[in-house]
Amino acid sequence: MKQLIQPRHKPTFNVPLQSQNSGDKHWFWTTPWLMLLVVGLIGMVGVLALYSAAHGAWRPWAMMHGIRLGIGFILMLVVAMFPIHFFRRYAVVWWGLAVVMLAVLEIIGTGKGVQRWFSIGGFNLQPSEPAKLAVLIMLATYFHNIYADSMQYLRTYIPVLAIVFIPFIQIMLQPDLGTSLMLLLSASIIIFVAGIPRWMVMTVIGLVLAAVPIAWTMLYSYQKSRIMVFLNPDLDALGAGYQVTQSKIALGSGGVVGKGYLQGSQSHLDFLPERQTDFIFTMIGEEFGFFGCIYVIALYTALIFLLLKYSFSVKTTFSRLLIIGVAAMISFYVTVNIGMVSGILPVVGAPLPLISYGGTAMLTVFLGLGLVMSAMRNDQDMKD
């Protein structure tokens, strides 16, 4: 049978054996040192912010955050040691484990009125966070293995719908609107970059807009309340709108240079709820002002820019799509969190990566960055 088009990826043959010395040099030059520096700076901002959130105390948040940062860096380096094709080869296994964990969560999960965590020895594990990575790996693997001309056929996207929407629905049922939307948006970026035709993109956008009334009826009452308060903040200023109202007061009171470290009134007088998690950016803005906010945004912008730059340096479709997916996951969390605390977007419960207090979300980011490092170090050795 005549082959219509060459695969997206091209196998590399006759790769010469490298000496130990050249291998050491390869390791050094393929390690993204600048990315590690930026990640370390973001993590330090988190430690300092959580120290302030606890009124100038290391406990209960800052010390644990620092420990988790150390564990995360080690985990990232361990993941980077594995060849990238190892993660592609077992993509179905990672995705299947994620689906199973989300299913089990419905039975034995814990939470305040929701089922989002496993409680293991005092440590809370949120399976929906690593599930996002499993979906990204699975999508990157799928598009790596198909031919470019098949992207124009609808049947190509039937497996894609299953890969994305099975865990998406499971997370929605917890319920966790924020994480489910982050999964859907990150997956959409991979599908778009993979080469979905323009007419399909427009069709999907039309279907999404048409489904908005149906989606509204499926939301929980507190989710509807958050959206209504977003549209009219004065609707329930002491109830559903309290968080956003206090957040905007704190951000505005910070001015250009802020009130000073450990001097935030809204946060230190406990007017600002969840200041250690979803609203930690507000506390940074109150204490360090406009310049402090710009500094944090600049760090995230540098990280995302570096990830996109790395995606152009790898040779295989799998590595490129995976790195772009990790960049999308981080950028959406940053955008939604900052937009949420400033009143530009509805409150959906999205942490600020590497700064907000939370173990599973942080470790998921480090896992994603470890995959990026693995792709950069081993992409040329991927076997097709």
C-alpha positions as CSV (number, residue, x, y, z in Angstrom):
1,M,0.0,0.0,0.0
2,K,1.4,3.4,-0.9
3,Q,2.2,5.6,2.0
4,L,0.5,9.0,1.6
5,I,2.6,11.0,3.9
6,Q,5.6,10.6,6.1
7,P,5.1,10.4,9.8
8,R,5.5,13.6,11.9
9,H,8.6,12.1,13.6
10,K,11.7,10.8,11.9
11,P,13.7,8.0,13.5
12,T,17.3,8.7,14.2
13,F,19.7,6.0,13.0
14,N,23.4,5.3,13.4
15,V,23.7,7.4,16.6
16,P,27.4,7.1,17.7
17,L,28.3,5.9,21.1
18,Q,29.3,8.7,23.3
19,S,32.2,8.7,25.8
20,Q,31.7,9.3,29.4
21,N,33.3,12.7,29.1
22,S,31.0,13.7,26.2
23,G,28.0,12.3,28.1
24,D,28.9,14.6,31.1
25,K,29.1,17.6,28.8
26,H,25.8,16.6,27.2
27,W,24.2,16.5,30.6
28,F,25.6,19.9,31.5
29,W,24.6,21.7,28.3
30,T,21.1,20.1,28.1
31,T,20.2,21.1,31.7
32,P,17.9,24.1,31.7
33,W,19.8,26.1,34.4
34,L,17.9,29.3,33.7
35,M,14.6,27.5,34.2
36,L,15.8,26.1,37.5
37,L,16.9,29.5,38.6
38,V,13.5,31.0,37.8
39,V,11.7,28.2,39.5
40,G,13.9,28.7,42.6
41,L,13.1,32.4,42.7
42,I,9.3,31.7,42.4
43,G,9.6,29.2,45.3
44,M,11.4,31.7,47.4
45,V,8.6,34.2,46.9
46,G,6.2,31.6,48.1
47,V,8.2,30.9,51.3
48,L,8.4,34.6,52.1
49,A,4.8,35.2,51.4
50,L,3.7,32.2,53.6
51,Y,5.9,33.4,56.4
52,S,4.1,36.8,56.2
53,A,0.7,35.0,56.0
54,A,1.4,33.3,59.3
55,H,2.1,36.8,60.9
56,G,5.9,36.3,60.8
57,A,6.1,32.7,61.7
58,W,7.6,29.7,60.0
59,R,4.7,27.5,61.0
60,P,2.3,26.2,59.9
61,W,2.9,27.1,56.2
62,A,6.4,28.6,55.3
63,M,8.5,25.8,56.7
64,M,6.4,23.0,55.2
65,H,6.4,24.9,51.9
66,G,10.2,25.0,51.9
67,I,10.4,21.3,52.6
68,R,8.0,20.6,49.8
69,L,10.1,22.8,47.5
70,G,13.1,20.6,48.3
71,I,11.2,17.4,47.8
72,G,9.9,18.8,44.5
73,F,13.3,19.7,43.2
74,I,14.5,16.1,44.0
75,L,11.5,14.6,42.3
76,M,12.0,16.8,39.2
77,L,15.6,15.7,38.9
78,V,14.6,12.0,39.4
79,V,12.0,12.3,36.6
80,A,14.6,14.0,34.4
81,M,16.9,10.9,34.7
82,F,14.4,8.7,32.9
83,P,14.5,8.7,29.1
84,I,11.5,10.6,27.7
85,H,10.4,7.6,25.6
86,F,9.7,5.8,28.9
87,F,6.8,8.1,29.7
88,R,5.5,7.8,26.1
89,R,5.7,4.1,26.1
90,Y,3.6,3.8,29.2
91,A,1.2,6.7,28.5
92,V,-1.8,4.5,28.6
93,V,-0.8,3.2,32.0
94,W,-0.4,6.7,33.5
95,W,-3.8,7.7,32.0
96,G,-5.4,4.5,33.3
97,L,-4.0,5.0,36.8
98,A,-5.3,8.5,36.8
99,V,-8.8,7.4,35.8
100,V,-8.8,4.6,38.4
101,M,-7.7,7.0,41.2
102,L,-10.4,9.5,40.3
103,A,-13.0,6.7,40.4
104,V,-11.8,5.4,43.8
105,L,-11.9,9.0,45.1
106,E,-15.6,8.9,44.7
107,I,-15.8,6.1,47.2
108,I,-13.2,6.9,49.9
109,G,-12.3,10.6,49.2
110,T,-12.4,13.3,51.9
111,G,-13.1,17.0,51.9
112,K,-15.4,19.7,53.2
113,G,-18.6,18.8,51.4
114,V,-16.5,17.6,48.4
115,Q,-14.5,14.6,47.5
116,R,-11.1,15.8,46.2
117,W,-8.5,14.3,48.4
118,F,-7.1,11.0,49.7
119,S,-5.9,11.3,53.3
120,I,-2.8,9.1,53.8
121,G,-0.9,9.4,57.1
122,G,-1.9,13.0,57.6
123,F,-0.9,13.9,54.0
124,N,-3.7,14.9,51.6
125,L,-3.3,13.8,48.0
126,Q,-5.4,15.4,45.3
127,P,-5.5,13.0,42.3
128,S,-7.0,15.5,39.9
129,E,-3.6,17.4,39.8
130,P,-1.4,14.6,38.5
131,A,-4.4,13.5,36.3
132,K,-3.8,16.6,34.3
133,L,-0.3,15.5,33.5
134,A,-1.5,12.0,32.6
135,V,-3.9,13.5,30.1
136,L,-1.2,15.7,28.6
137,I,1.2,12.7,28.2
138,M,-1.5,10.6,26.6
139,L,-2.5,13.3,24.1
140,A,1.1,14.0,23.2
141,T,1.6,10.3,22.6
142,Y,-1.5,10.0,20.5
143,F,-0.7,12.8,18.2
144,H,2.9,11.6,18.0
145,N,1.8,8.3,16.6
146,I,-0.6,9.5,13.9
147,Y,0.0,10.9,10.4
148,A,-0.4,14.6,9.6
149,D,-3.1,14.0,6.8
150,S,-5.4,12.2,9.3
151,M,-5.9,15.4,11.3
152,Q,-8.6,16.5,8.9
153,Y,-10.9,13.5,9.7
154,L,-13.4,13.6,12.5
155,R,-12.7,9.9,13.4
156,T,-9.2,11.0,14.5
157,Y,-10.7,12.9,17.4
158,I,-12.9,10.2,18.8
159,P,-10.1,8.8,21.0
160,V,-9.1,12.4,21.9
161,L,-12.6,13.0,23.3
162,A,-12.3,9.8,25.5
163,I,-8.8,10.8,26.7
164,V,-9.9,14.3,27.8
165,F,-13.6,14.0,28.8
166,I,-13.5,10.9,31.0
167,P,-11.2,12.5,33.6
168,F,-12.8,15.9,33.0
169,I,-16.2,14.5,34.0
170,Q,-14.8,12.7,36.9
171,I,-13.2,15.9,38.3
172,M,-16.3,17.9,37.6
173,L,-18.3,15.4,39.7
174,Q,-16.1,15.9,42.8
175,P,-17.0,18.9,42.2
176,D,-13.9,20.8,41.2
177,L,-14.7,23.3,38.5
178,G,-11.3,25.1,38.6
179,T,-9.1,22.0,38.1
180,S,-11.5,20.5,35.5
181,L,-11.4,23.7,33.4
182,M,-7.5,23.8,33.7
183,L,-7.4,20.3,32.4
184,L,-9.7,21.1,29.5
185,L,-7.9,24.3,28.5
186,S,-4.4,22.7,28.7
187,A,-5.6,19.7,26.6
188,S,-7.2,22.1,24.1
189,I,-3.8,23.8,23.6
190,I,-2.2,20.5,22.7
191,I,-5.0,19.6,20.3
192,F,-4.7,23.1,18.6
193,V,-0.9,23.0,18.3
194,A,-1.1,19.4,17.0
195,G,-2.8,20.8,13.9
196,I,-6.6,20.6,14.2
197,P,-8.2,22.2,11.1
198,R,-9.6,25.7,11.4
199,W,-13.1,24.6,10.6
200,M,-13.1,22.2,13.5
201,V,-11.9,24.9,15.8
202,M,-14.8,27.2,14.8
203,T,-17.3,24.4,15.1
204,V,-16.1,23.6,18.6
205,I,-16.3,27.2,19.6
206,G,-19.9,27.3,18.3
207,L,-20.9,24.2,20.1
208,V,-19.4,25.5,23.4
209,L,-21.3,28.7,23.1
210,A,-24.5,26.8,22.3
211,A,-24.0,24.6,25.3
212,V,-23.6,27.4,27.8
213,P,-27.3,27.4,28.9
214,I,-27.1,23.6,29.4
215,A,-23.9,23.9,31.4
216,W,-25.4,26.6,33.6
217,T,-28.2,24.3,34.7
218,M,-25.6,21.6,35.7
219,L,-23.6,24.0,38.0
220,Y,-23.9,23.8,41.7
221,S,-25.6,26.7,43.5
222,Y,-22.4,28.0,45.0
223,Q,-20.8,27.9,41.5
224,K,-23.7,29.9,40.1
225,S,-23.4,32.3,43.0
226,R,-19.7,32.9,42.2
227,I,-20.4,33.8,38.6
228,M,-23.3,36.1,39.5
229,V,-21.1,37.9,42.0
230,F,-18.4,38.2,39.4
231,L,-20.9,40.0,37.1
232,N,-22.2,42.1,40.0
233,P,-19.8,42.2,43.0
234,D,-22.2,44.2,45.1
235,L,-24.9,41.4,44.8
236,D,-23.6,39.6,47.9
237,A,-20.7,41.6,49.3
238,L,-20.8,39.9,52.7
239,G,-21.4,36.4,51.4
240,A,-20.2,35.0,48.1
241,G,-18.6,38.3,47.1
242,Y,-16.7,38.8,50.3
243,Q,-13.5,37.2,49.2
244,V,-13.2,39.2,46.0
245,T,-14.2,42.5,47.7
246,Q,-11.6,42.1,50.4
247,S,-9.0,41.0,47.8
248,K,-9.6,44.2,45.6
249,I,-9.4,46.4,48.8
250,A,-6.1,44.8,49.7
251,L,-4.6,45.1,46.2
252,G,-5.7,48.7,45.9
253,S,-4.3,49.6,49.3
254,G,-0.9,48.3,48.3
255,G,-0.4,51.2,45.9
256,V,2.8,51.4,43.9
257,V,5.4,50.2,46.4
258,G,3.2,48.5,49.0
259,K,2.8,48.8,52.8
260,G,6.0,46.9,53.5
261,Y,6.8,43.3,54.3
262,L,4.7,41.9,57.2
263,Q,2.7,45.2,57.2
264,G,-0.4,44.1,55.3
265,S,-3.5,45.2,57.2
266,Q,-6.1,43.2,55.3
267,S,-4.2,40.0,55.6
268,H,-2.8,40.4,59.1
269,L,-6.1,41.4,60.5
270,D,-7.7,38.4,58.9
271,F,-10.0,40.2,56.6
272,L,-8.5,38.3,53.6
273,P,-9.6,34.7,53.6
274,E,-7.5,31.9,52.2
275,R,-4.5,34.2,52.1
276,Q,-2.1,31.2,52.1
277,T,-3.7,29.5,49.1
278,D,-5.8,31.0,46.4
279,F,-5.5,34.6,47.5
280,I,-1.8,34.7,48.2
281,F,-1.1,37.0,45.3
282,T,-3.4,39.6,46.9
283,M,-1.2,39.6,50.0
284,I,1.9,40.1,47.9
285,G,0.3,43.0,46.2
286,E,-0.7,44.6,49.5
287,E,2.7,44.3,51.0
288,F,4.9,45.0,47.9
289,G,2.4,47.0,45.7
290,F,2.4,47.3,42.0
291,F,6.1,46.6,41.6
292,G,5.8,43.4,43.7
293,C,3.0,42.2,41.5
294,I,5.0,43.0,38.3
295,Y,8.0,41.1,39.7
296,V,5.9,37.9,40.3
297,I,4.3,38.2,36.9
298,A,7.7,38.7,35.3
299,L,9.0,35.5,36.9
300,Y,6.1,33.5,35.6
301,T,6.4,35.1,32.1
302,A,10.1,34.2,32.0
303,L,9.3,30.6,33.0
304,I,6.6,30.2,30.3
305,F,8.8,31.9,27.7
306,L,11.6,29.5,28.5
307,L,9.3,26.5,28.2
308,L,8.0,27.6,24.8
309,K,11.6,28.2,23.7
310,Y,12.5,24.7,24.8
311,S,9.6,23.3,22.8
312,F,11.3,24.5,19.6
313,S,14.6,22.8,20.5
314,V,13.3,19.3,20.7
315,K,13.0,17.1,17.7
316,T,9.9,14.8,18.2
317,T,6.2,15.6,18.2
318,F,5.8,14.0,21.6
319,S,8.3,16.1,23.3
320,R,7.2,19.3,21.7
321,L,3.5,18.8,22.5
322,L,4.3,17.7,26.0
323,I,6.4,20.8,26.8
324,I,3.8,23.1,25.3
325,G,1.2,21.3,27.4
326,V,3.2,21.9,30.6
327,A,3.6,25.5,29.7
328,A,-0.1,25.8,29.1
329,M,-1.0,24.2,32.4
330,I,1.2,26.6,34.3
331,S,0.2,29.7,32.3
332,F,-3.6,29.0,32.7
333,Y,-3.2,28.6,36.5
334,V,-1.3,31.9,36.8
335,T,-3.8,33.7,34.5
336,V,-6.9,32.4,36.3
337,N,-5.5,32.9,39.8
338,I,-4.4,36.5,39.2
339,G,-7.6,37.3,37.2
340,M,-9.7,35.7,40.0
341,V,-8.1,37.7,42.9
342,S,-8.3,41.0,41.0
343,G,-12.0,40.5,40.1
344,I,-11.4,40.0,36.3
345,L,-12.5,36.3,36.4
346,P,-14.9,34.4,38.6
347,V,-13.6,32.6,41.7
348,V,-12.9,29.0,40.7
349,G,-10.3,27.9,43.2
350,A,-7.0,28.0,41.2
351,P,-3.7,28.0,43.1
352,L,-0.7,30.2,42.2
353,P,1.9,27.6,41.1
354,L,4.9,27.2,43.4
355,I,3.7,30.1,45.7
356,S,0.3,29.0,47.0
357,Y,0.4,26.5,49.9
358,G,-0.5,23.0,48.7
359,G,1.5,19.9,48.3
360,T,-0.1,18.0,45.4
361,A,-0.4,21.0,43.1
362,M,3.3,21.9,43.7
363,L,4.6,18.4,43.2
364,T,2.5,18.2,39.9
365,V,4.3,21.3,38.6
366,F,7.7,19.8,39.5
367,L,6.7,16.5,37.8
368,G,5.8,18.5,34.7
369,L,9.1,20.4,34.8
370,G,10.9,17.1,35.2
371,L,9.3,15.8,32.0
372,V,10.5,19.0,30.3
373,M,14.1,18.3,31.5
374,S,13.8,14.7,30.4
375,A,12.7,15.7,26.9
376,M,15.5,18.2,26.5
377,R,18.2,15.7,27.7
378,N,17.0,12.5,25.9
379,D,14.8,13.6,23.0
380,Q,17.5,12.8,20.4
381,D,17.6,9.2,21.8
382,M,13.8,8.6,21.5
383,K,13.1,5.3,19.7
384,D,10.1,5.5,17.3
